[in-house]
């Protein structure tokens, strides 16, 4: 079975400071990893994904994430946070291929990011 | 290009009533998904359709049925609603044969009294 853990329910940062939202995963074989953002009363919006290759992935709105295979982590980062980044962030994993869970995304429970002015 | 659309946006039901949530996508994706979102639990997969004509149970299928009407449409039915089904429901679609991300609809907020 595949699983995702987001160890922090909430992350608070000051505007202009760097932010990190943590994610660890468990999946058999190689993973595809995703980050999504959800603004209040909206659906999920795709931010970035890791498929293969460079461990540092760049995505929308200045976000990036670092894949660490040995630590089974995929932390979301941004060098300088904005108040408008305040939202609910989800990490998700799926298997690359094969097996009964092929194609299915498993989500973490979400992390509320609050950026203070 | 509307992406993924869902109807209705809001619904209130009484215990025991039935209803169908509708989902449609115009991106020619082969796979579609239904999730429910509850506070502190992230998104949980209810049912999934890898391609037209196939459906499969997800993590929390009890109390739900689905129909993949055609490539565009994937509906979720509650035959006898229960208060435990109060949630926000999201439909998503993806091109499963590649590593593309899933695209999500705006959600349906369902309250069962």
HADDOCK unambig.tbl for C-alpha pairs under 7 A between the chains (distance, minus, plus):
assign (segid A and resid 42 and name CA) (segid B and resid 106 and name CA) 5.45 0.50 0.50
assign (segid A and resid 43 and name CA) (segid B and resid 104 and name CA) 5.94 0.50 0.50
assign (segid A and resid 43 and name CA) (segid B and resid 105 and name CA) 5.74 0.50 0.50
assign (segid A and resid 43 and name CA) (segid B and resid 106 and name CA) 4.32 0.50 0.50
assign (segid A and resid 43 and name CA) (segid B and resid 107 and name CA) 5.97 0.50 0.50
assign (segid A and resid 44 and name CA) (segid B and resid 104 and name CA) 5.80 0.50 0.50
assign (segid A and resid 103 and name CA) (segid B and resid 96 and name CA) 5.83 0.50 0.50
assign (segid A and resid 107 and name CA) (segid B and resid 42 and name CA) 6.24 0.50 0.50
assign (segid A and resid 107 and name CA) (segid B and resid 43 and name CA) 5.97 0.50 0.50
assign (segid A and resid 108 and name CA) (segid B and resid 42 and name CA) 5.77 0.50 0.50
assign (segid A and resid 109 and name CA) (segid B and resid 40 and name CA) 5.65 0.50 0.50
assign (segid A and resid 109 and name CA) (segid B and resid 41 and name CA) 4.76 0.50 0.50
assign (segid A and resid 109 and name CA) (segid B and resid 42 and name CA) 3.74 0.50 0.50
assign (segid A and resid 110 and name CA) (segid B and resid 42 and name CA) 5.64 0.50 0.50
